[in-house]
Amino acid sequence: MSLKQLVDFEPDYIKLSKYFTNGLEHSRGKQKVIKMLADFCGEQSKLIVEGIENERQFEILEQLGVIYGQGYLFAKPQPLENLMFAKSIL
């Protein structure tokens, strides 16, 4: 998605790939982009960052204003039937 599309479409969710968390601790560039997107999203869109693998990455993302994330720090990928919420839906 281009920046123009990002502005024009105002998506409900924006998801950043693991690329942005890999080496996040040492990359001011990645931190700046994430901060910019977190500020842009505000309350209109939800920024989701994937690939959070350690507490330092989590701390940095929290400081940058990221609210939603996923990764091995929280849980390893599981079959849908193993997840609690999935059992209540089925």
Secondary structure, DSSP 8 states (H G I E B T S, - for coil): --HHHHHHH--SEEEE-GGGTTTGGG-HHHHHHHHHHHHHHTTTSEEEE----SHHHHHHHHHTT--EE-STTT-----GGGSHHHHHH-
